[in-house]
Amino acid sequence: VYFFFFQAEDGIRDAQESRGLGDVYKRQVHGDTSVPHLKAVNIEGVLIFEDNGDKTFDADFVIILGGRLEIGTEERPYKSKLVITLHGKPNGIKLPQYGNKCIALRDGMLDIHGVPRTPTWTELRETANTGTNLIRVLGKVDWQKGEEIVIASTSFEHREAEVRQILEVKVIGDYSEIKLNSTLTFKHYAGVQTFGSEKLEMRAEVGLLSRNIVIQGDKDSEELEYGAHIMAMARGDDSVQMRIEYAELRQTGQAFNLGRYSIHFHLIGKVEKSYIKGNAIHHTYNRAVTIHGVHHLQIIQNVAYHVMGHTFFIEDGIETHNVLDGNLGIQTMASWSLIDTDQTPATFWITNPLNFYRNNHAAGGDRYGYWFDFRAHPIGPSFTDQICPRGMPLGEFRNNTCLLYTSDAADDLLCVDLGGRRIIKKK
């Protein structure tokens, strides 16, 4: 069992002067850059992952206490392949407040910057029929052979979303042609339908699930529904900075555990210097992104797929001025291992109107695409009788799309949201 403590030496906190991860391991562990399974990594200085070749990194805890963990920068994204696996079990040793199997951030910085992907998701150009292994999507994509994509369902069953691996990509003018590793089991629609005098464009979304930086739970995560999680918590505006872009998070979130979400901002206040951008978050056991007691957070161009409970979740109702722009959520699933409302989950759960929702797609789930739950006062640790979410102005809700949600609402009907319109079909 290895424990590592990274502390600033002689006041050094400049990234250019700090020791890189490869150098630390080379001098202290094996004489090379291989990394053992670490019990805990405590960062009070600066820990940098050197971009000098593919790596794996295994730990039970990564704790950032006033320091900085850096994997690439905005100006120089991390280009090598890095797989971070977090280990732990429900009955294992836990940190106070943060639990286990986690990257825990307190009074510090977490910088993760993978290779930018263009786009993170798009839509089908034309219908993909059952039995085909060739799809055409809108726009030019930089997706590569061997990467995984998910194609949203367009039937009355959202679980007909399909994951496939890319064999080949050809960019042809203003669209891209993608050859898949196996044929499609279901039909995925793309086209324009006319309802009276209105024309409605409906297309299956296609999201890229692969990134060069992967953060995942260990091999027991699926069986236990107990994955990795990332949590930022501190008191005071911008007291922490968490910037995660173009990473893949899989086997994340912990069922039956409040506060153990895939990515979680917790009771910080303003987080104007933080953002969650361009990530793929899939196969989670407790949400994708939770916004709890924070303001001015940017959540942009993320793809979330196969998520238990609310996918993009604003929690207490005190949260304001957060921006959710261009995010895609596919297959939001009911969960009986979280709070009551997760039994009827929404891809976007909205508890305060003074937030900004633009260009998002809610593409299938067990209950709701967008759910507005405005209460008289904030709840939980944010409670105050001085704020009334119901009486606050709307920030923005523009160009958002909703497709394929079922509800056991009134009169024994099956209700399905298609493109923002609810179509009711008799059972």
N, C-alpha and C positions, 0 to 999 in steps of 0.2 A: 504494500500500500504506500502510495506516494502523496505527500502534501507539499504544495509549493506556495510560497508567499512572495509576491512581487511588490517591493516597496521602493519608493523614491530614495535614491542615495545622493547625499550631499545636495539635496534640494533639486535634483534633476527631475524634471517632468516634461521636457521637450521630447517629442517623439524621435527626433533625429539623434538625440543623445542617449536615448534609452536602449537597453539591450533587447534584441529581438528574440522571439520564442525559440527559433532554431539555435541561436547562440547559447541560450540558457541551457537547453537540453544537451547540446553538444558538450558542454563543460561539466554538467552535473549528473547526467543519467547514463547514456550508453556509448558516448564517444561518436555518435552520429545524430541524425535529425529524426530518428524514430521516436515515437511518443508512447510511454507506457499508459496504462489505465490509472488515472490519478483519482484519489479520493476527493481532494478539495484543492481548488486554486483560488487563493485569496489575493486580490489585486488592489494594492494601495498606491502603487506607482503607475507605470505604463507597461502594458504587455502587448506586443505587436506580433502578429502572425506574418512571417516573412513570405513574400510571394516568389518562392524559388522552387516550385514543384508541388506535385499533388501530395496531400497529407490526410491523415486521419487523426482525430483527437478525441479521447475518451475520458470522461470525468463524471463524478457524482454531483459535485457542486462547482459552480464558478461564481465567485462572490466579488463584486466590484464595490469597494468601500472607499469612496473619494478618489479612486484612480481612474484609469481608462483602459478599456480593451479595444484594440483596433485591428480590424480585418479589412484592409483597403481603406481608401479615402474617397471623397467625392471626385477629386481630381485624378486619382490613380486607383481605379477599382481593382479589387483582387481578382486575378485572372486564372490562377491555378484551381484545381479541384480540391475542395476542402469538405470533409464530412465530420461534423461534430456530433458525437453520440453521448447523450446524457443517460446515466444509469441510476436505478433506484426502484424500490418497491413501496407499496402503501404502508407496510409496517416497519420500514427502515428508519434510520436516523434522519431527523428533520431539523432544518434551521428555524429559529423563531420567526414567525410572520411569513417566511418565504417557502417553507416546506422543503422538499428535496427534488432531485432530478431537474435542476433548474440553473438558469443564468439569473442571478439576483443582482439588481442594480440599486445602489443607495448612495446618493451624494457623489455621483461620478458620471462617466460617459461610456456608452456602448456604441461603437461605430462599426457597422457591418455594411460593406459596399461590394456587392458582386458585380459581374459583368452586366451592363445594361442590356435589356432585351426589347426589341421593337417588332411588333407590339407584344404586350403581355397576353392580350386576347383579342380576338376578332370575331367575325361571323361568317357563316357559310354564304358563298356566292350563289349557289344553286342547291337544290335538294340532293341529299346523299341517300340513296336507296339501300334497302337491305341487300347484303351480299356484295356490295362494292368495297374495294380497298383503296379507292381514289376519291379524294374530296378536293373541292376548290373553295378557297376562302377569300374574303375581301382584302385588298391591300397587299403590300409587299412585306413578307415576314423574314426574319433572320433565323428562324428555327432550323435546327440541325438534325442530321441523321442520328438515331439512337435516343433522341429526347422523347418525352411523353407528353401527350395532349389529352384533353377531355373534351368531348362533344356533348353539349347539353341535349336533353330529351325535348322533343316537341309533341309527344303523344299525351295521353291523359295520365301517364305514369312517369313521375320525375326520376324514378330509379332506372329508367332506360338511358340515362347518360352513360356514355361509353368511353373508356380509356384505351388508347392505342399508342404504340410506339411508331415513330417516324422512320421510314426507310429511305425516303428521298423527297427533296423539295425543289420545285422549279418555280421561279418568278416569271410570270408571263404578263407583261404590260401592267395593268392595275390590279391584278389578282395573283394568287399563288396556288399552285397545284401540289398536293401532298399525297404521297403514296404511303399507305399504312402497312404495318406488319401482319395484319389479319383483317378479314372482311368484317363489315358492320353487321351486328345482329338485328338492329332496329333501323327504321327510317327516320331521318332527321330533316325536317322541312326548312326550306328557304324560299320566300316568295312574297307576293303582294296579294292581299285579299280585299275585296270590296264589300262594305256594309252600307247599303243605301248609297248615299252620296260620298261616303268617306272611304278612303283607301288606307289600309293598314299594312305596313311592312312587318313581316315576322320572319326571323331567321334564327336558326340554332347558333348559339354562341360556341366558340372553340377557344379554349384556354390552354396556355402553355404551363405545364406542371414542373418542368425541369429547370434547375438553376445550377451554377457551378459551386455555390456555397450551400451546403445542406446542414440543417440542424434537426436532429431526430431523437426519438426515444429509443431505448434498447430493444432487444429481440422479444422481451416479455411484454412490451407495451400493448400490443393488440389483445392478447389474452386477458390481461388485467384491466384493460381500458385505462391505462395509467402511463401517460406519455410525458415527454419533456415539456417544460414551460419557461417563459421569459417574463420576468416581473420587475417593473420599475416602481419604486416607492420612496418618497421623501416628502418632507413638509417644506413648502416654499416654492415660489414661482421659479421655474427653470433650474431647480436645485439638482435635477438630473437631466441628462440629454441622452435620448435613445434614438438613433438614426439607423434604421434597418432598411436596406433596399436591395432588390434583386437577389434575395435568398429564397431557398426552399425549406419550408418547415413541414415535417411529416411525422406522424405518430406523436402528436403533441396534445396537451391538455389532459387533465386528470378528472375522470368521472368521480362523482360523490365527494368532490372537494371544492368548496367555494374558494374563489380567488386563484385557482390554479388553471388559468386560461392559456391558450397558445401564446398570445402576446397580450400583456396586461399593463396598462398605466393606472396607478392606484393612488388617489388622493394627493396629488402633487400641487395642483393649482395650474397656472399657465405653463404650457410646454411649447412655446413658440419656436424653440430651436430643435424640436424633435419631429420626426416623421416616420411613417411606414409606407414604403413606396415600391411598387413593382414586384412584390413577393408572391410566391405560390404557397398557400397554406392548405394542406389537404390531409384527409384521414385523421381527424381530430376527435377527441373525446370530451372536449369542453370548450366550445366556441372557437372563433378565429382571432378576432381583435376585440378587446374590452376597453372601453373608455369610461373610467370611473373617477369622478371628482377632478377632471382636468379640462382645460380650455385651450383653444387655438392649436389643437393637434391636426396634422395633415395626414390623411389616409388616402393614398392615390394609386390607382392602376394596379390593385392587387387582385389575384385570383384565389378564391376560396372554394374548395370542393369537398364534399362528403364530411360535413361538419355536424357534430352533435350539439343541439341547443342553438340559441341565437348566434348568428354568424358574425355580424358587425353590431356590437351591443353597446348602447349608451345606458348606463346603469341607474344612477339615483335620481336623475332629473334636474340636477343643478348644473350639469355640463353645458357650456355654451361656446359658440364661435369655432366649433370643430368643423373641418372640411372633409367630406367624403366625396371623392371625384373619380369617376371612371373605374369603379370597382365591379368585379363580377363575382356573384355567389351562385354556385350550383349545388343542388342537393342538400338543403338544410333539413336536418332530421330531428324528429322529436326525441327527447331524452327524459327518462324517468329517474335519472341519477343526479339532477341539478335542482333548480328551484321550480316552483309550480309552472311558471310561464314557459319554461323550456319544454313542457309537454305539448304546447301549441306554439312552436317557435316561429320567429320571423328571421328572414335573411338580414333585414335591417330593422332593428328594434330601436325606436326613437322615443325618448322620454322628455325631451325639451325641444320646442320649435325653433329656438334661436341657434340653429346649426345649419350647415350648408351642404345639401345633397345635389350633386350634379352628375349626369351621364352615367349613372350606375345601372347595372342590370341584375335583377333578381330572377334567376333562371331555374326555378323548381325547388319545391320543398314540401314538407308535411302539412304546413298550415298557411303562413302568410309571407308575402314578399316584403312589404313595408307595413309596419304596425306602429301607430301613433298612440302612445300610452301617456297622456298628459294628466298629471295629478295636480291637486290643489297646492301641494307642497312637496319639495324633494323628500326622499325617503332614505332609510339606512343611516350611515354615519354622516351624510350630508344634510340631514334634516334641519330645516329652519322654517319658522312661520313667517319670515320676512320675504320669502321668494315664492311666487306663484307661477309655475310653468304654464298652466292653462291660460294665464293672462299675458304671456310674453309674445312678442311679435315673431313672425316667421322669418328665419334667415333667408333660406332659398331652397326650393324643391323644384328642379328643372331638368327636363329631358331624361327622366328615370323610367326604366322599363321593367315590367313585371310579367312573367310568363309561367304558367303551370304550377298553381298551388291548389291544394285540396283542402276542403273544410267540411266538417260534419255539422254545419250551421243548420238553420231552422228547416223544418218540414222535410226531413229525410232526403235532402238534395245533395248532389255532389257539386260543389262550387269550384270552378277552375278560373284562375286569373290568366288571361291571354293578352299580352301586350298592354297591360294596364286596364283592360276591360274585363269584367267578370262575366263569364258565360256559364249559365246554369244548365246542367244536364241531369235528367231524371236517372236515378239509379236503376 
